[in-house]
């Protein structure tokens, strides 16, 4: 019995825990891979790239609501923190439903949250809409972008992840300057409205990911022995790795001091 090589993609890597079942997929074209990569880059561009924008709007919110700096900074801190760790709550949904529907729903909720935050009557309303709702929505987009790249790219996965990371840096460089221009022209309310529209543009990215699911390469593990899983976890020595320890330390310190940078101009 012969099989069509165009419908199967195999890997020489040995499964980590047990036997795994390779799921057949249609071999994607280069154009399809480029479109998926661009869509994922835009998701990172608008998720983590939007964090410094809140630092620009931060000053305007203090003037508008006459709120304390520490209270206003919760908006940016919550948004950034939930964007990083909120995806843990939605990993099961992404595994079952794929990456397309979660991205579309999260983009709609995140865009509407930013839009309606322009009509906030106090700083606490901004914290809930932007910090909590927006942060949770962006955490889904942030997670799904990584998952989609991992499923689409097999041979060139490292290069794709490098481009994905670059999109975050580009967003953190360009979006604050755009926000400063929008504040000068439309004020902080108009800036939130335009930002909501930019986030809503992530919905077509979700559509593209949804209709590209037949091109994704997945693995499903079977017959996983729980004792072997526990043994693998107990033998993990990453805590003793100096580089890993430094990464964890910086991950805790840097997000916590990000919003403090906005305070300096008030001292």
Number of C-alpha atoms within 10 A of each C-alpha: 2 4 7 6 11 11 12 14 15 11 9 5 6 9 12 10 15 14 13 15 12 15 14 18 16 16 17 16 9 9 9 15 17 12 15 22 24 17 24 30 27 24 31 28 24 23 28 24 22 25 24 23 24 24 23 18 21 20 18 16 20 16 10 12 14 12 14 12 17 11 12 22 22 19 27 27 24 22 29 30 18 21 25 21 15 20 20 12 12 15 16 11 13 19 11 8 11 19 27 24 17 21 30 24 18 25 30 19 21 28 29 22 25 27 24 17 23 20 13 15 11 14 20 17 16 23 23 18 23 28 26 24 23 29 30 27 29 32 29 31 32 26 24 27 27 20 18 23 23 18 15 25 20 15 9 11 13 13 11 23 19 10 14 23 15 15 22 21 14 14 22 20 15 15 20 20 14 13 26 16 13 18 18 11 11 14 16 23 21 17 24 28 21 18 24 24 18 16 29 22 18 25 23 15 25 27 16 18 28 19 10 20 18 14 20 22 22 16 12 9 14 11 9 12 11 10 9 12 14 10 11 12 10 9 9 9 8 10 10 9 9 9 11 11 13 10 10 11 11 11 12 11 10 10 16 15 11 17 24 15 9 19 15 8 7 7 5
